[in-house]
């Protein structure tokens, strides 16, 4: 296996007050102590050792504002994570929602999936798509998110219900709780089963991308119950992935595009730094020295053997 990259939308380091920060809720045995530590996040550019289930990982706290005024947003933040280009600086502002125009062109040309496929690396997108949504995407009737645009540009096949039923995909909510019973024939999946599927797919590829975005939705809605539930699912999934890692072959990297769910006192994104976490092979070198999210793509590329990604936003953009 190369690299399993779990992208979490809207997860930052927040306050230690559990009334504001659901990451401080009891029951988050993996993600809580990492993303909401009593000691606060690591200093900028520093790396902190974390341990779970006898495994050693490494944690950095990355700036998502990227030197551009205003709160960080999804379109530019995700493009930055996937290309290594400071997309907010490139566009002159933070851009929300889905990439379009010059930003989408940058993303499609320089994202990790496209560069990996171009170099003959085995790259894939783990998320399953519902039949109705997939039809609209392929017909050009629905604007794709940054991750989906990256996959489509790379020629990566989007995974279907059939893939999920065959144990070769994971839905965006991990357990299929938002789709179960909606006439797609999709059963509920435990976080442990989803983790096993993620590792199985990732081990057949050099680079495997998975997106989890319910954290951002819960943050925008300031919904404590939803935030607690989606974080619990995510926590159990990530914990099971770490338990299942082969430290000599597997690399797990977790990162976010901006803060949000860690502060339920507001319904907007936050300027908080975001976690960049790695377990497994080459884990420390993957996160050591990371100061902002524009540096993540180059680290992922090195770990996965993907050429053409510059460090610190030094992509070949113009």
Backbone bond lengths (Angstrom), bond angles and torsions (degrees), N, CA, C in turn:
res aa  C-N    CA-C-N  psi(-1)  N-CA   C-N-CA  omega(-1)  CA-C   N-CA-C  phi
1 X - - - 1.465 - - 1.511 110.37 -
2 X 1.316 116.56 148.40 1.445 121.32 172.15 1.510 110.73 -93.65
3 X 1.312 116.47 -98.93 1.459 122.09 -172.90 1.526 110.67 -129.01
4 X 1.327 116.08 131.67 1.459 122.29 168.14 1.531 106.52 -103.26
5 X 1.333 116.15 112.86 1.456 121.86 -179.24 1.520 108.56 -103.94
6 X 1.326 116.23 112.23 1.454 122.03 176.74 1.523 107.90 -98.05
7 X 1.324 116.19 108.93 1.451 122.22 177.64 1.515 108.61 -92.82
8 X 1.339 116.47 122.67 1.459 122.70 179.36 1.522 108.33 -109.84
9 X 1.295 116.90 119.49 1.464 122.10 -178.32 1.531 109.87 -78.96
10 X 1.345 117.09 123.78 1.457 121.18 170.20 1.506 115.94 75.66
11 X 1.331 117.65 48.21 1.467 121.87 -179.53 1.525 109.43 -129.95
12 X 1.324 116.69 112.29 1.452 121.10 178.72 1.517 112.46 -122.41
13 X 1.314 115.87 176.94 1.462 121.88 171.70 1.520 107.76 -82.85
14 X 1.330 117.01 123.01 1.453 120.08 -176.24 1.510 113.70 -118.39
15 X 1.316 114.72 -165.52 1.450 123.21 -179.31 1.534 109.79 -68.95
16 X 1.318 115.80 158.57 1.465 119.86 177.76 1.527 112.31 -83.53
17 X 1.321 117.76 -1.63 1.458 122.09 179.95 1.526 109.83 -77.33
18 X 1.340 118.36 114.34 1.468 119.73 -178.07 1.525 113.32 -64.78
19 X 1.322 117.90 -19.25 1.464 119.76 177.80 1.518 111.35 -68.18
20 X 1.332 116.50 -29.23 1.460 120.96 179.50 1.517 112.36 -98.34
21 X 1.316 116.31 -33.06 1.457 121.37 -170.48 1.524 111.12 -114.89
22 X 1.337 118.42 105.42 1.466 120.18 -179.21 1.524 113.49 -67.39
23 X 1.328 117.68 -13.56 1.460 119.75 174.48 1.527 112.00 -67.61
24 X 1.329 116.46 -15.01 1.452 121.58 175.86 1.527 111.86 -89.12
25 X 1.315 117.55 3.42 1.458 121.12 180.00 1.520 110.78 -67.70
26 X 1.333 117.80 146.47 1.469 119.60 174.86 1.517 110.42 -65.44
27 X 1.316 115.95 150.00 1.464 120.37 177.58 1.502 114.68 100.26
28 X 1.338 118.58 -9.12 1.463 120.67 175.88 1.530 107.69 -94.53
29 X 1.313 115.41 83.29 1.458 120.15 -172.60 1.504 114.97 -75.02
30 X 1.326 117.44 -20.86 1.465 120.84 179.61 1.528 111.18 -105.22
31 X 1.318 116.43 -61.31 1.461 120.71 -171.61 1.523 112.57 -73.02
32 X 1.338 117.26 -34.88 1.455 120.40 -178.47 1.519 113.57 -56.72
33 X 1.331 118.65 -56.89 1.463 119.69 -179.57 1.524 113.71 -62.46
34 X 1.333 117.47 -24.05 1.466 120.49 -178.72 1.528 111.02 -84.57
35 X 1.329 117.19 -49.28 1.461 120.88 -174.45 1.528 113.39 -90.67
36 X 1.327 117.07 -9.99 1.465 120.57 177.19 1.526 109.69 -138.58
37 X 1.334 117.74 57.11 1.469 120.54 -176.84 1.522 111.80 -72.63
38 X 1.335 115.84 150.32 1.458 120.53 178.11 1.525 111.55 -59.52
39 X 1.320 116.19 -33.08 1.465 121.39 -176.22 1.519 113.05 -83.18
40 X 1.335 117.12 -3.44 1.454 120.47 -175.83 1.511 111.48 83.72
41 X 1.331 117.64 173.98 1.472 120.93 -177.43 1.523 111.19 -72.21
42 X 1.327 117.00 162.89 1.471 119.83 173.55 1.526 111.07 -59.60
43 X 1.328 116.05 154.84 1.452 120.80 176.87 1.524 110.01 -65.76
44 X 1.340 118.07 155.29 1.466 120.05 178.28 1.522 112.11 -54.43
45 X 1.307 116.07 128.22 1.455 121.49 179.73 1.505 114.58 83.32
46 X 1.334 117.55 -8.50 1.468 121.11 -179.42 1.525 110.19 -90.29
47 X 1.307 115.73 164.14 1.455 121.59 176.25 1.524 108.11 -127.63
48 X 1.313 115.79 141.29 1.462 121.50 -176.33 1.523 109.55 -123.20
49 X 1.314 116.46 132.46 1.459 120.47 177.11 1.521 110.03 -75.54
50 X 1.336 116.18 136.01 1.460 121.96 174.18 1.528 107.70 -128.84
51 X 1.311 115.34 150.25 1.465 119.76 179.97 1.520 110.24 -129.12
52 X 1.342 114.11 142.62 1.457 120.02 177.30 1.522 108.42 -153.34
53 X 1.321 115.63 130.25 1.474 122.13 176.69 1.524 111.54 51.15
54 X 1.316 115.94 38.52 1.457 120.63 179.56 1.515 114.47 77.90
55 X 1.315 117.27 3.83 1.466 121.72 179.58 1.525 109.63 -102.91
56 X 1.317 116.21 145.11 1.454 121.26 179.02 1.514 109.98 -104.44
57 X 1.333 115.87 129.76 1.452 121.63 176.32 1.507 110.45 -126.11
58 X 1.324 115.18 177.32 1.462 120.93 -177.59 1.512 109.26 -136.18
59 X 1.324 115.33 139.14 1.458 122.37 -172.11 1.518 110.73 -127.28
60 X 1.330 116.37 134.37 1.465 123.13 171.59 1.523 108.43 -124.77
61 X 1.333 115.70 161.06 1.462 121.85 177.92 1.523 107.75 -118.39
62 X 1.318 116.77 111.67 1.467 121.69 -171.91 1.520 111.89 -103.10
63 X 1.319 115.69 140.20 1.455 122.05 173.46 1.528 109.36 -73.46
64 X 1.334 116.69 132.10 1.468 121.34 178.45 1.525 112.22 -107.29
65 X 1.340 117.14 -3.49 1.465 119.87 -179.03 1.529 112.01 -80.85
66 X 1.328 116.63 -27.55 1.467 122.61 169.32 1.527 114.36 61.41
67 X 1.336 116.23 28.66 1.454 119.63 176.18 1.510 115.00 74.34
68 X 1.325 116.76 11.78 1.468 121.75 -178.13 1.530 108.56 -111.92
69 X 1.328 119.73 129.71 1.465 121.33 -178.51 1.523 112.18 -58.66
70 X 1.325 114.80 149.26 1.457 120.45 178.36 1.519 111.78 99.13
71 X 1.324 115.28 172.17 1.455 120.79 179.76 1.530 110.54 -79.41
72 X 1.324 117.12 141.04 1.466 119.50 178.46 1.523 111.13 -64.40
73 X 1.333 115.62 150.71 1.459 121.82 -175.47 1.527 110.89 -130.91
74 X 1.329 115.13 167.49 1.462 120.94 -169.77 1.522 114.22 -69.96
75 X 1.321 118.66 -47.34 1.465 120.04 -174.14 1.523 111.19 -60.75
76 X 1.326 116.90 -48.85 1.465 119.67 179.55 1.524 111.92 -74.61
77 X 1.330 117.71 -37.34 1.459 119.59 -179.88 1.513 112.60 -65.27
78 X 1.317 117.11 -43.94 1.463 120.37 -179.70 1.527 111.25 -70.06
79 X 1.323 116.45 -37.83 1.460 118.98 175.58 1.520 110.55 -61.68
80 X 1.327 117.01 -39.60 1.463 121.18 177.27 1.517 110.96 -62.12
81 X 1.322 117.29 -47.24 1.470 120.70 -179.90 1.522 112.08 -60.40
82 X 1.333 117.18 -36.92 1.457 120.92 -173.32 1.520 114.08 -88.84
83 X 1.347 117.13 -15.43 1.471 119.47 -177.25 1.519 114.03 -116.94
84 X 1.328 117.49 -25.69 1.459 120.29 -172.49 1.511 113.13 84.23
85 X 1.321 117.92 0.65 1.465 122.95 176.82 1.530 108.41 -94.73
86 X 1.320 117.39 134.73 1.461 121.24 173.94 1.528 107.51 -69.43
87 X 1.313 115.53 90.06 1.462 120.55 -171.67 1.524 112.15 -69.39
88 X 1.334 117.93 -30.30 1.455 120.08 177.64 1.527 110.69 -66.20
89 X 1.328 116.84 -42.27 1.462 120.04 176.51 1.527 110.56 -68.29
90 X 1.315 117.08 -39.30 1.462 122.25 179.35 1.523 111.11 -59.22
91 X 1.351 115.97 -40.30 1.460 120.59 -178.79 1.531 112.14 -90.68
92 X 1.330 117.40 -12.97 1.455 121.11 -179.43 1.512 114.55 82.93
93 X 1.334 117.23 6.24 1.464 121.64 179.57 1.529 109.10 -170.48
94 X 1.311 115.23 163.22 1.463 120.41 172.11 1.530 108.84 -79.82
95 X 1.344 116.99 136.39 1.464 121.87 -177.96 1.523 108.88 -122.04
96 X 1.326 116.21 130.00 1.459 120.08 -175.29 1.526 112.01 -89.33
97 X 1.321 113.61 176.46 1.475 123.18 174.46 1.529 112.63 58.89
98 X 1.325 117.58 -127.50 1.459 121.76 -172.03 1.530 111.14 -103.10
99 X 1.328 118.09 147.45 1.469 120.40 -178.63 1.525 111.83 -72.21
100 X 1.317 115.08 146.63 1.455 120.88 178.12 1.526 108.49 -149.35
101 X 1.332 116.48 168.01 1.455 121.06 176.16 1.518 113.53 57.73
102 X 1.336 116.32 -134.70 1.466 122.53 -178.32 1.521 111.55 -60.21
103 X 1.316 116.82 -36.00 1.462 119.74 -179.37 1.525 110.78 -65.95
104 X 1.315 117.20 -44.46 1.471 119.37 178.79 1.526 110.84 -66.07
105 X 1.319 117.28 -37.35 1.465 119.78 178.17 1.532 110.57 -61.89
106 X 1.325 116.79 -42.69 1.463 120.99 176.11 1.521 110.85 -60.05
107 X 1.324 116.01 -48.28 1.462 121.27 -179.61 1.522 111.33 -59.09
108 X 1.322 116.98 -47.74 1.465 120.44 -175.97 1.525 111.57 -64.57
109 X 1.305 117.58 -34.98 1.461 121.17 -176.47 1.519 112.89 -78.50
110 X 1.341 117.97 -34.35 1.464 119.50 -167.42 1.524 115.44 -121.01
111 X 1.322 119.26 8.82 1.459 118.21 -177.97 1.524 111.90 -73.15
112 X 1.313 115.70 161.13 1.467 121.96 -175.44 1.522 112.86 -59.55
113 X 1.321 117.68 -37.42 1.462 120.03 179.94 1.527 110.90 -67.40
114 X 1.324 116.89 -45.07 1.465 120.58 178.91 1.528 110.91 -63.44
115 X 1.323 116.98 -47.84 1.470 120.18 -179.42 1.519 110.89 -64.37
116 X 1.327 116.45 -38.35 1.454 119.34 178.36 1.514 112.77 -65.68
117 X 1.340 116.24 -46.04 1.462 120.07 178.61 1.521 111.14 -62.45
118 X 1.332 116.46 -40.21 1.462 121.34 -179.82 1.531 111.20 -62.86
119 X 1.325 115.99 -31.89 1.470 120.98 -178.98 1.527 113.01 -91.25
120 X 1.328 116.41 5.20 1.457 119.86 177.92 1.516 114.44 81.95
121 X 1.327 117.10 14.47 1.463 120.25 176.32 1.530 109.51 -82.01
122 X 1.300 114.91 155.07 1.467 121.07 178.30 1.532 107.86 -86.66
123 X 1.322 117.01 109.21 1.457 122.08 -177.24 1.518 109.22 -124.32
124 X 1.349 116.10 150.20 1.459 119.06 -178.79 1.514 110.92 -157.00
125 X 1.331 114.89 161.66 1.462 124.33 176.11 1.519 106.18 -115.17
126 X 1.323 117.80 120.44 1.461 123.06 -170.53 1.525 113.08 -78.02
127 X 1.312 118.71 -26.33 1.466 121.54 -172.06 1.525 113.00 -63.53
128 X 1.328 114.87 138.77 1.459 121.39 173.39 1.528 110.06 -87.12
129 X 1.341 116.98 142.82 1.456 122.81 177.38 1.528 109.92 -110.70
130 X 1.319 116.63 138.84 1.462 120.65 174.56 1.522 109.65 -67.48
131 X 1.326 118.39 150.71 1.469 120.49 -176.92 1.525 113.74 -58.15
132 X 1.342 117.66 -41.21 1.455 119.59 -178.02 1.522 111.65 -68.17
133 X 1.333 116.56 -44.29 1.449 119.85 178.81 1.512 112.99 -65.89
134 X 1.332 116.24 -38.84 1.460 120.54 179.45 1.526 110.77 -64.35
135 X 1.313 117.19 -40.39 1.472 120.99 178.98 1.529 110.67 -60.94
136 X 1.316 116.87 -45.21 1.457 120.78 -179.79 1.533 111.41 -64.12
137 X 1.334 116.35 -40.31 1.462 120.16 178.32 1.522 111.31 -62.42
138 X 1.321 116.37 -48.72 1.459 120.47 -175.62 1.525 111.80 -69.69
139 X 1.329 117.15 -23.70 1.466 120.88 176.65 1.534 112.27 -88.62
140 X 1.327 116.36 -0.22 1.456 120.40 -179.46 1.504 114.42 73.76
141 X 1.322 117.37 20.00 1.467 121.55 -177.63 1.526 112.66 -98.40
142 X 1.314 117.46 -2.37 1.459 121.84 176.64 1.518 108.25 -134.74
143 X 1.319 117.01 130.32 1.455 120.66 179.61 1.525 109.73 -71.66
144 X 1.318 118.53 129.81 1.469 120.37 -177.64 1.522 112.13 -80.07
145 X 1.318 115.41 150.70 1.455 121.28 170.08 1.522 108.92 -68.17
146 X 1.325 116.26 173.58 1.465 119.79 -179.09 1.519 111.74 -60.70
147 X 1.329 117.33 -43.73 1.462 119.65 -178.67 1.524 111.22 -65.22
148 X 1.334 116.38 -42.34 1.465 119.85 -179.92 1.520 110.98 -67.88
149 X 1.338 117.29 -40.97 1.466 120.33 176.81 1.521 110.94 -60.40
150 X 1.329 116.59 -39.17 1.463 120.64 178.20 1.527 110.96 -63.14
151 X 1.328 115.68 -44.34 1.467 119.67 -179.93 1.524 111.68 -65.19
152 X 1.320 116.66 -43.80 1.463 120.00 179.78 1.525 111.16 -63.55
153 X 1.329 116.80 -40.74 1.468 120.21 179.81 1.519 111.61 -64.77
154 X 1.336 115.69 -31.23 1.463 120.35 -179.31 1.529 112.65 -82.15
155 X 1.322 116.91 -6.66 1.459 119.34 -176.20 1.516 113.06 75.74
156 X 1.322 116.47 19.63 1.465 121.20 179.34 1.525 109.46 -78.31
157 X 1.300 117.08 131.74 1.464 121.07 178.46 1.520 109.99 -69.63
158 X 1.339 116.56 128.65 1.456 120.67 177.41 1.524 109.30 -77.79
159 X 1.314 115.85 135.75 1.470 121.13 -173.24 1.527 111.72 -79.89
160 X 1.311 115.18 147.09 1.459 123.28 -170.39 1.523 111.51 -115.90
161 X 1.347 114.93 178.02 1.462 120.73 173.83 1.521 110.50 -56.29
162 X 1.327 116.27 -39.39 1.466 119.82 179.64 1.527 111.27 -61.28
163 X 1.320 117.06 -38.35 1.463 120.04 176.17 1.520 111.09 -64.44
164 X 1.334 116.68 -42.33 1.456 119.33 179.30 1.524 111.03 -62.93
165 X 1.333 116.78 -43.45 1.466 120.14 179.47 1.524 111.70 -64.30
166 X 1.328 116.23 -26.08 1.468 120.44 177.78 1.526 112.22 -88.41
167 X 1.324 117.17 4.39 1.454 120.80 179.42 1.508 114.01 76.58
168 X 1.331 116.58 24.35 1.466 121.20 -175.20 1.524 112.78 -120.41
169 X 1.323 118.00 25.74 1.455 122.33 177.09 1.519 108.61 -160.11
170 X 1.335 115.75 161.71 1.466 122.72 175.21 1.526 107.20 -131.39
171 X 1.331 116.60 133.30 1.460 120.00 178.52 1.527 109.54 -75.89
172 X 1.337 115.82 162.77 1.466 119.34 -173.38 1.520 113.34 -64.68
173 X 1.347 118.19 -19.70 1.464 120.66 -179.36 1.530 112.00 -99.07
174 X 1.312 118.18 7.54 1.479 127.49 179.55 1.525 111.66 76.61
175 X 1.346 118.54 -56.08 1.460 121.17 -169.59 1.525 114.48 -101.71
176 X 1.335 117.45 -0.86 1.472 123.29 -177.69 1.527 112.96 70.59
177 X 1.329 117.73 20.55 1.465 119.63 -177.92 1.528 112.46 -67.92
178 X 1.328 118.69 -24.17 1.461 120.28 179.87 1.524 113.19 -87.09
179 X 1.315 117.38 -9.05 1.470 120.72 -177.17 1.524 112.21 -119.96
180 X 1.322 117.83 -18.32 1.452 122.49 -178.58 1.528 110.38 -57.91
181 X 1.341 115.44 132.25 1.461 120.31 179.15 1.511 114.64 85.45
182 X 1.332 117.92 7.67 1.465 120.91 -178.42 1.537 111.68 -102.12
183 X 1.290 117.88 33.09 1.462 123.98 171.63 1.538 113.46 69.68
184 X 1.326 117.40 19.74 1.454 119.84 175.35 1.533 111.84 -101.06
185 X 1.320 116.85 -3.23 1.456 120.23 -179.45 1.514 113.32 70.88
186 X 1.329 116.91 25.35 1.456 121.14 -176.78 1.530 109.60 -94.88
187 X 1.317 118.64 122.14 1.458 120.71 177.84 1.515 111.26 -81.92
188 X 1.313 116.32 162.25 1.457 119.85 170.56 1.528 109.25 -67.19
189 X 1.308 115.77 145.15 1.464 122.93 -177.69 1.524 107.64 -125.01
190 X 1.299 118.48 134.05 1.463 119.41 177.61 1.534 109.42 -74.75
191 X 1.329 117.95 156.26 1.467 119.76 175.65 1.526 112.31 -57.11
192 X 1.335 116.32 -34.57 1.459 120.14 179.14 1.521 111.33 -67.45
193 X 1.342 117.31 -40.21 1.462 120.68 176.19 1.524 110.81 -64.73
194 X 1.329 116.27 -42.20 1.469 119.91 178.85 1.525 110.73 -62.21
195 X 1.326 117.11 -39.99 1.464 120.83 178.81 1.521 111.38 -64.22
196 X 1.323 116.41 -41.45 1.467 119.92 178.50 1.527 110.50 -63.35
197 X 1.327 117.38 -39.02 1.462 121.14 177.94 1.526 110.95 -66.29
198 X 1.329 115.66 -41.43 1.465 119.65 179.37 1.525 110.85 -61.51
199 X 1.307 116.71 -43.86 1.463 120.14 179.46 1.523 111.27 -67.17
200 X 1.317 116.30 -37.50 1.462 120.16 179.93 1.530 110.73 -63.37
201 X 1.334 116.62 -46.02 1.463 120.12 178.73 1.522 110.75 -67.50
202 X 1.322 116.86 -44.56 1.463 120.55 -177.32 1.524 111.88 -62.21
203 X 1.316 117.71 -34.99 1.466 120.47 -178.84 1.520 112.69 -70.34
204 X 1.311 116.61 -14.20 1.467 120.31 176.72 1.527 111.77 -93.96
205 X 1.349 116.88 4.68 1.459 121.45 -175.98 1.521 111.34 -136.95
206 X 1.320 115.50 163.58 1.457 120.57 173.79 1.524 111.30 -83.21
207 X 1.335 116.51 -32.63 1.458 121.38 -179.07 1.520 108.73 -144.80
208 X 1.331 115.51 127.35 1.463 121.82 -178.51 1.523 108.18 -130.21
209 X 1.321 116.91 125.51 1.458 123.83 -178.31 1.525 110.33 -105.90
210 X 1.342 115.71 134.79 1.465 121.17 173.19 1.518 108.69 -133.77
211 X 1.339 116.69 133.46 1.464 121.92 -179.46 1.521 111.57 -112.36
212 X 1.344 114.92 134.38 1.469 122.21 175.10 1.524 107.54 -124.72
213 X 1.348 117.55 112.82 1.460 119.44 -172.55 1.525 115.04 -116.40
214 X 1.336 118.85 -0.19 1.454 120.07 -178.88 1.526 112.25 -66.24
215 X 1.323 117.50 -22.24 1.462 120.85 175.08 1.526 110.63 -60.23
216 X 1.316 116.99 -42.47 1.457 120.64 -179.94 1.525 110.92 -68.19
217 X 1.312 117.16 -39.47 1.467 120.86 178.53 1.529 110.38 -63.31
218 X 1.326 116.77 -44.26 1.469 120.58 179.61 1.522 111.02 -64.24
219 X 1.334 116.78 -38.03 1.450 120.17 178.87 1.515 112.31 -65.68
220 X 1.329 116.58 -44.89 1.463 119.83 178.66 1.529 111.15 -62.36
221 X 1.316 116.67 -36.70 1.455 120.36 -179.25 1.511 113.85 -80.99
222 X 1.342 116.66 -7.45 1.470 121.81 -176.36 1.537 110.44 50.05
223 X 1.322 114.08 39.78 1.462 121.73 -173.93 1.525 109.16 -98.94
224 X 1.320 116.63 103.28 1.462 121.38 -175.98 1.531 111.84 -62.89
225 X 1.318 116.87 -44.93 1.461 119.54 -178.56 1.529 111.08 -63.93
226 X 1.341 116.51 -44.92 1.459 119.56 178.85 1.526 110.45 -64.23
227 X 1.325 116.96 -43.60 1.466 120.23 -179.89 1.517 111.19 -60.17
228 X 1.318 117.14 -44.51 1.463 120.79 179.86 1.518 110.77 -62.78
229 X 1.328 116.70 -42.21 1.462 120.22 -178.93 1.512 113.27 -67.16
230 X 1.343 117.21 -46.63 1.463 118.76 -177.13 1.529 110.74 -70.29
231 X 1.328 117.31 -34.00 1.469 119.43 176.78 1.520 111.08 -68.04
232 X 1.321 117.54 -35.38 1.467 120.22 177.64 1.524 110.79 -64.76
233 X 1.342 117.49 -44.80 1.465 120.63 176.94 1.529 111.00 -60.02
234 X 1.332 115.81 -47.15 1.454 120.72 179.73 1.519 111.23 -62.89
235 X 1.317 116.59 -42.44 1.461 121.78 -179.94 1.528 111.06 -59.59
236 X 1.320 116.27 -47.00 1.466 120.02 -178.47 1.523 111.39 -67.61
237 X 1.322 116.83 -36.18 1.469 121.13 176.95 1.523 111.29 -63.95
238 X 1.331 117.01 -51.07 1.460 120.27 -178.82 1.532 111.24 -64.07
239 X 1.329 116.61 -39.40 1.462 119.64 178.01 1.525 111.02 -60.26
240 X 1.336 116.15 -41.68 1.465 119.69 179.88 1.522 111.29 -69.22
241 X 1.338 118.11 -36.29 1.466 120.32 175.87 1.523 109.91 -61.11
242 X 1.323 116.77 -46.52 1.473 119.94 -178.92 1.522 110.71 -62.92
243 X 1.323 116.62 -42.03 1.473 118.97 178.44 1.526 111.16 -61.69
244 X 1.325 117.18 -32.72 1.458 120.90 -176.55 1.506 115.08 -88.28
245 X 1.327 118.29 -4.14 1.462 121.05 -177.17 1.523 112.17 -65.97
246 X 1.309 115.58 141.20 1.453 122.71 164.89 1.526 105.98 -94.60
247 X 1.324 116.76 108.10 1.455 121.41 -173.38 1.512 114.68 -61.39
248 X 1.315 117.28 -18.45 1.472 120.73 179.60 1.517 112.56 -89.50
249 X 1.341 117.67 -19.52 1.462 120.50 -174.84 1.520 114.03 -121.17
250 X 1.327 117.00 -31.77 1.459 121.65 -168.64 1.526 111.48 -101.58
251 X 1.325 115.64 144.48 1.464 121.77 172.85 1.519 109.13 -129.88
252 X 1.334 115.53 126.26 1.461 122.19 173.00 1.520 108.08 -109.65
253 X 1.331 116.79 127.69 1.459 122.08 173.94 1.528 108.11 -124.80
254 X 1.322 115.89 132.74 1.459 122.79 179.83 1.524 107.97 -123.30
255 X 1.319 117.79 132.01 1.470 121.14 178.31 1.516 109.47 -154.31
256 X 1.345 115.41 163.19 1.458 121.94 179.14 1.519 110.32 -127.95
257 X 1.340 114.49 166.14 1.466 120.63 -178.18 1.521 113.25 -95.49
258 X 1.337 117.29 -22.32 1.464 122.70 -179.40 1.515 108.11 -173.81
259 X 1.324 116.60 167.20 1.450 120.13 175.12 1.514 111.60 -83.88
260 X 1.358 115.78 160.76 1.456 122.00 174.56 1.525 110.96 -173.29
261 X 1.336 117.34 -68.50 1.462 121.05 -171.02 1.525 112.75 -65.07
262 X 1.322 117.64 -19.45 1.468 120.73 -178.46 1.525 113.22 -73.99
263 X 1.339 117.41 -5.44 1.465 121.23 178.99 1.522 109.22 -138.50
264 X 1.335 116.01 95.01 1.461 120.72 -178.18 1.524 112.26 -85.39
265 X 1.327 117.71 5.58 1.468 119.61 176.07 1.521 111.70 -78.78
266 X 1.332 117.01 -11.96 1.468 120.61 176.89 1.519 108.68 -135.39
267 X 1.307 116.59 158.86 1.463 120.57 -178.57 1.510 113.49 -103.08
268 X 1.330 116.23 14.45 1.460 120.64 -178.68 1.516 110.28 -109.70
269 X 1.326 114.98 172.56 1.451 119.02 168.89 1.527 108.86 -64.40
270 X 1.328 116.03 166.46 1.457 120.91 178.52 1.524 109.48 -120.15
271 X 1.323 115.45 166.96 1.460 121.64 175.78 1.519 111.42 -93.53
272 X 1.330 117.22 10.05 1.464 120.89 -179.24 1.527 111.52 -63.86
273 X 1.321 115.19 149.21 1.458 119.12 171.73 1.527 109.70 -66.21
274 X 1.324 115.74 158.08 1.470 121.55 -175.35 1.526 110.32 -118.35
275 X 1.326 116.96 151.05 1.459 119.20 179.94 1.517 112.85 -74.87
276 X 1.323 115.11 142.18 1.466 122.88 167.28 1.522 104.81 -126.28
277 X 1.307 116.03 113.90 1.459 122.94 -168.86 1.514 110.03 -125.36
278 X 1.325 117.13 139.88 1.464 120.44 177.09 1.524 110.60 -139.56
279 X 1.314 115.00 140.50 1.463 123.48 172.11 1.528 107.84 -129.08
280 X 1.331 115.87 151.82 1.455 120.76 173.27 1.510 113.37 96.90
281 X 1.329 115.52 -152.26 1.463 122.94 -175.43 1.520 110.95 -61.52
282 X 1.323 116.43 130.86 1.467 124.16 176.89 1.524 112.38 58.12
283 X 1.338 116.43 29.14 1.464 119.99 -174.58 1.523 111.98 -64.12
284 X 1.321 117.13 -47.98 1.471 118.09 -174.69 1.532 111.29 -64.40
285 X 1.317 117.58 -45.18 1.464 119.00 -177.84 1.527 112.05 -67.62
286 X 1.332 116.64 -20.03 1.455 119.95 179.44 1.528 112.03 -72.98
287 X 1.328 117.19 -29.96 1.468 119.06 -177.51 1.532 113.17 -112.98
288 X 1.313 118.20 -15.76 1.459 119.67 -174.78 1.529 111.08 -63.84
289 X 1.326 115.83 130.08 1.453 120.97 178.38 1.517 115.13 84.05
290 X 1.329 118.33 0.91 1.466 120.45 178.67 1.528 109.33 -70.20
291 X 1.319 116.44 123.42 1.458 122.20 178.53 1.523 112.68 -110.64
292 X 1.328 116.72 -30.62 1.469 119.48 177.46 1.521 109.17 -145.00
293 X 1.330 115.47 168.49 1.466 119.58 -171.32 1.528 113.36 -71.10
294 X 1.334 118.52 -12.34 1.467 119.05 177.33 1.518 111.78 -70.51
295 X 1.334 117.90 -13.63 1.467 121.55 -178.82 1.521 113.31 -90.91
296 X 1.320 117.09 -9.10 1.464 120.34 -174.13 1.522 111.97 -69.02
297 X 1.327 118.51 -43.98 1.471 121.40 -174.66 1.525 111.86 -59.64
298 X 1.334 117.39 -41.90 1.464 119.70 -179.53 1.523 111.12 -63.88
299 X 1.333 116.86 -36.51 1.472 119.95 178.58 1.529 110.73 -68.47
300 X 1.327 116.15 -41.90 1.460 119.43 176.49 1.522 110.61 -62.54
301 X 1.329 116.07 -42.23 1.461 120.45 -178.58 1.518 111.28 -62.00
302 X 1.320 117.60 -43.65 1.467 120.02 179.23 1.519 111.14 -62.44
303 X 1.329 116.06 -43.90 1.460 119.53 -179.11 1.523 111.88 -64.90
304 X 1.339 117.23 -32.25 1.464 121.88 -177.37 1.520 113.50 -95.75
305 X 1.331 117.62 -3.72 1.455 120.40 -179.66 1.510 113.73 73.32
306 X 1.343 116.70 33.20 1.471 121.61 179.62 1.524 108.83 -100.92
307 X 1.326 119.19 120.10 1.473 120.71 -179.74 1.522 112.17 -83.38
308 X 1.335 115.71 163.93 1.455 121.02 168.97 1.504 116.74 93.73
309 X 1.357 118.40 7.90 1.454 121.05 179.44 1.521 108.92 -108.82
310 X 1.336 116.92 118.32 1.451 121.60 -178.74 1.511 112.61 -79.43
311 X 1.327 116.86 158.18 1.457 123.81 177.52 1.521 109.62 -84.29
312 X 1.333 115.87 144.66 1.474 122.75 172.76 1.521 112.59 56.53
313 X 1.324 116.12 43.81 1.464 119.28 174.58 1.515 114.40 76.34
314 X 1.335 117.74 20.93 1.449 120.17 -177.03 1.521 112.49 -93.34
315 X 1.331 116.99 37.72 1.458 120.98 179.14 1.526 111.33 -66.80
316 X 1.309 115.22 165.44 1.483 120.59 -177.45 1.530 109.80 -85.30
317 X 1.337 116.35 58.12 1.465 119.18 178.42 1.514 108.82 -101.12
318 X 1.316 115.21 160.38 1.447 118.75 179.72 1.507 111.01 -144.99
